Structures are given as structure tokens and as C-alpha cells.
């Protein structure tokens, strides 16, 4: 009896699933490592170096403390999104205008791509900052400036430095990064 290729493929995949299931069920449970604690120990070793670098770079980084709540974050995020959506609509209309030159339409297309990438990077940064242990974060990039607002109990120069380094890794070409800490309510 000859088996078709699809049947052989199906049986192979099913056997693989069974083997992996048995392996998963029979392996002893490993104790979970606390990644935050491990990273914190590594950060404590580097904290002195980073603090001295933060003092040297004080012309580029600022730490500001202002009171606010989550509603303010959402309102600012909605305002930024609305402004960018309006700009993207205008650029889309420019792209569709056949009276404009191909170069002008290409410029409009490139600006739309840049705005889309900027929105994506801001969202990624907000997620990464929240994963660092903060309740909420709002990232606003404009030109060569980035303003990061973080909801935290205490402002910290080392935490601001970590956020600035994260922004520098994610968004290239940013010259001024301002980190604002807002107290939790």
C-alpha cells in the first residue's frame, strides 16, 4: 500500500506533536528566574558609571517632575494621533493629485512612511518603558526631540538615563531627549 505525500506529511506532523507533548508533560518544572532581579544586579554594577555619564551629558538630558494622571496620557496620545492622521490625510490627497509632479507625490509618500514608522517606534518605546516597571508611559517624538513622560513614584537620574539610552537605541538621530516623571495617584 502506497501512502500519498500529504498523508505522510500529516502523520509526521502528528507524531511530532505527540512527541513534543509527551516531552513537555514529563519534564520537571524548572524554577522561574526573576529576570528583573538579575538585570537589577547587573544595573547596580553599572549604575556608578551611568550616573557619571549622565552628569556629563546633562546638556542633552533633563529630568522634570509634574503631576498628572492616566487620563492626561490618553488625551495627549489622542491629540497627537489626531494631528498625525490629519497630516496623513493631507499627504494622501497630495499623492492622489495628478497635477503635482511625481517628485512632490514621492515626497508626500515618504513623509507618510516616516510618520507611520514614528508612530510604530513610539508605540514600541511605550511598551518597552512600561515593561521596565512603570505604570504608564507616553512618548512624543518631534523632529530631533523626544519627550518621554513616565508615571513613577520617585524620579531617578539612573532611571532617566536608562530611558534615554532605550530611546537612543530605538530612534536614531534624536538629539534632545527629555524624561518627565509624574507621580502615581
Buried (B, 14 or more C-beta within 10 A) or exposed (E): EEEEEEEEEEEEEEEEEEEEEEEEEEEEEEEEEEEEEEEEEEEEEEBEEBEEBBEEEEEBBBBEEEEBBBEBBEEBBEEBEEEBEEEBEEBEEBBEEEEBEEEEBEBBBEBBEEBEEBBEBBEBBBEBBBEBEBBBBBBBBEEEEBBBBBBBEEBBBBBBBBBBBBBBEBBEEBEEBBBBBBBEE
